[in-house]
């Protein structure tokens, strides 16, 4: 992949964020998702690449999708896999809450796991603990390992976990061991990659969530020097067979970084829709101007860029605003 592709990809997340942000706080998650998807699809038509969607927009949200197998871009090369979540946090935007983003991950063709839309057990850490964890380790050992890696006491660690009934046992166990717990509602891509930024104070991401988000997070953490591991959780035989058809001989195998994102290169881009720990949300400044905050990174060079952009909305041909 050429380095110029990274900046082209962030242009796509910017328009998706701008389009969906108009629905912030209006209580209409599908409308927000549809706006992000429509803008993202249109902008992809201007990108010089031959992309194939291998992880598409969430079927569980019953919203229009950038579907698996869809072709994106206007060139023959480079041939790339694309993982998209036009609006990571549809409920967040509908409620006007925090940490909603438009996100994209891109890798050379064949290098992203074709993760089905089902649950995945996940663990993520930043660079200090990368290569030292294992999803199958007892939680006590994992916390001890991360404490040593980050030069902290266990009682000073912060574990971020999605606030769901299925996680109650994990939450209680983390507390019993002595670490601190930070709960979040939606948006586990942002929660996972927060482990790689010391200023967030997050040491460990843990829990069961969407498999597509797990692969997207892994692409980001590869660029950041962190680590993600996962294991698919088929809920029935139909989901199990779906995994097999997508190329996983053992759907319940431990998936390490090289299983999730192969090779030494991947691009991750995200633009904030609502304010979060890493990115500010879209600001409408008056006079048909809007401001976005984005991050774009590349695994091969370990380059991380934070981008602040002022947009003149009437000059955005790919942007549909009500």
N, C-alpha and C positions, 0 to 999 in steps of 0.2 A: 504494500500500500504506500502511496505517496503521502508525504507529510501534509500537502495542501488539502487532502481529504478531510483532515481533522477540522479545519476551519469551515469547510463546506457543511459538515455534519452539524456543527453548532448553529449555523444559520437555520437549519431545519428545526432544531429544538426551540430556537427563538420564536419562530412564527407559530409553533404549536402552543407555546406558553402564552403568547400574546392573544391568540384566538380563544383559548380556554379561560383566560383570566377575566373576560367580560362576564363570565357566569359565576364569579366568586361570590359566595354568600347568598346565592339565589335559590338554593335548595334543589337544583336540577342537575344531578350528576351526569345523566346520559347526554344532556345537551352540551355540557362542558366537554365530555369525552368526544362527542361527535365533532365539535368545533376544533379540538386539537387534532383529531384524526384527519379531518378534511384538509386543514392547513398543512399538516405534515406531508400528506400524500402529494399535494400539489407542489410543494417546495422540492420534494425528492426528484421531480421531473427535471429540475435544473442542475442536478448534481452529476458530475462526470464519473460515473461508475456503472458497473453491471451488478446490481445487488439483488439478492433473493432473501425474502423474509423467512427466517427459520424460527423466530419467536415473534408471534404477532400479538395484537391487542386482545385483552382478556375476554374470552367468550363468556365467562361467568358474570360479567357486567351487563350482558345483553345489549351491547353497544356496537356501532359500526366498527369494523376491524380493518387494519392492515393485515390481511390474512396470510397464514403460512403458505409459502410458495409464490406469493405475489412478487413480481419483478419491479425493481425500483432503479431509477437513474436513467441516463440518456447516452451511455457509451458502452463499448464492448469490454473495456478494461478500466480499472481492475475488477476482477470477479471477487465478490465479497459476500459473506453472510451478514445479515442484518437482524438485530434484535431490537424491537421497539416497544415502548410503552408511551404512547402519545401523552397520556396524563396519568402519572404515577400518583394516585391519591384522588380518585374521583369524588369520594365522600368528603375528603378534606376541602376541596374547592366548593362543593355544595354547601358545606357548613361554614366556610370562611375560616377554617382552622389553619394550622401550620404544616410546612414541609411538603407541599405538593410540588412536583417537578414534571417537566417533559424530558424523557430520557431515551437515548439511543446508544447501542453498542454495535461496533462493526469489527469484523475480523476477516482474514483471508478465507476464501471458499473452503468449506469443510472443517473449519476450526472452532465453530461454536456448537455446543451440545444442542441437539434438537429437543429441547425440553418440552414435554407435553404440559397442558394447562391443568396441573394437579398439585397436590401438596408435596413439599420437600422439607425434610428436616435439615436445618442449616446452622453453621457456626462460622463466624467471621472475626478476624483479628487484624490489627495493624502490622506494620513492618517489624516491630521489635519481637513479636511473638510468631511471625510467619515461619513455617517449617518446624515448629515446635509443638503443634497441637494435633489432636486427632479426635474426630467426632465421636469415636467409640470409647474414648477415655472416660473414667469416672469424673463427675463434675468437680470433686475435690481436687483431683490431680490437675485438671484443666486450669482451675483458678490459681493453684500454686504455681503452675508453669507460667501463666500470664503475669502473675505478681512478680516473679523473678525477672522475667523478660523486660517488664516496664519499671523495674526498680521501685516497686510499691509494696505496701503491706496489703494482705487480702482485704482488710477492712476499708482500704482506700480505693479498691477497684469498683468500677461502675459497669454493670451488665445491663444492656438495653434489650428489652423483651416486649413483644407485642402483647397488649392487654386483651387476652382472650381466655375463655374458660379452659381451653386445652393446655394452657401454659401455667395454670395455677400451681401444679406440683413443682415445676421447675422454679417458679418464682419463690415459693416457700423454701425450697432446698438452697437456693442461692443465699437467701437471707439467713437460713440456719448456719450455713458455712461461715457467714460473716461479711460477705460482700454487699454492696449497695445495688439496688435495682432501680432502673429508670424505665417506666412504662411508656409505650407510645400506641396510638390508635391505628393509623394506616400509614403506608409509605415505607415499606421495609427496605427499599433500595437505599434511600437516604440514611436509614438507621444503620445498615450494614457498612456503608462506606465511611460513616462517621468514626468508625474504629481506627481509621488510618490518619485522622487529623487530631493531634494532641490537644488542640485548643477546645475540642468538643468535650474532653474528659471521659469519653466512652472507651472502655478497654475491651469489651467483648459483646458481640451480637449473638444471640442464641434464640432458637425457636423453630417452629414449623410454619411455613408460609408458602406462597406461590413459587413453583419451580421456575417459571420464566424469569421472575424477578431475581432468583438465585443466580442464573447465568449472567444476567445483566450486571448484577453486583460483582460477580467474579471478574468480569472484564474490567470494571473500574478498579477493583483491588489489585488486579495484575499490573495495571499502570502505576498504582500507588505503592507497590511493593508489599501489600498485605496478603492475606490468604482467606479463601472461602472453601469450605467443604460441605458436601450435602449428601442426602440419600432420599430418593424418591419414595413417596408413601402412597402406593396404589390402594384405593379404598375398596376395590372389588376386582373381580376377574376381568371385567371389561377394561378397566384402567391398566391392569397388569399387561394384558395383551396389546394394548395400545403402545405401551413402552417397548415391547418386543418388536412391534412393527416399525417403530422409529429407530431401531438399530441397537437397543440395549439388550444384550443377551441375558443379563441378570439385572432386572429392574430395581432390585434392592441393594445393589452393590454400593460401596462407599465411593462417592465421586469426589476426586481431588481436583486441584486447580487445573492440571493438565487434561483431565476428563471434561471439565466445564468449558475451558478455553484453551485450545491447543496452540502450540507455537509460541514465538516470542513477541508477537505483535497483536495489539488490539487497540481500538479507539473507543473512548467513552465520552459522551457529551450530555450535559444536563443544563436546563434553564429553569430557574425558579418561577413557579406560578404564584405561590404564596410564600411569605417569609418563613425561613427555616434556619437551622443551625449553620449550614454551609452557604446558602444562597438567599439573597433577598428576593421577594416576589416582584411581579410586574407592578410598575408605578405609572399611572396615567397622569401626565404632567400638565395637561391643558394645551390648547393650541394644536391639537392633533399630534402631540408628541407622547411617546411612552418610553420607559426605561426598563431594560432587562439586565439581569445578572446571571452569568453562565459559568460553567466550568467545562473544560475540554482537556483530555489527557491522552497520551499515547504510551503504550507499554514498552515499545521498542526503545524509545529515548528517555522514558520516565519524565517527560515534560508535562508540567501541569500549568494550565493557563486559567486564570480567572478573568472574565471578560465583562465589562460594563458597556452597554450599548444604548444609544439614544436613537429611537426609530421615529421617522416621519410616517405616520400611518397611511396617509393618502398615496404614498409612493411604494406601498407594499402590494404588488400585483397578485401575490399568492395568498394574501391575507383577506379573509372574509369576516367583516365585523358588522354586527347588527347596529 
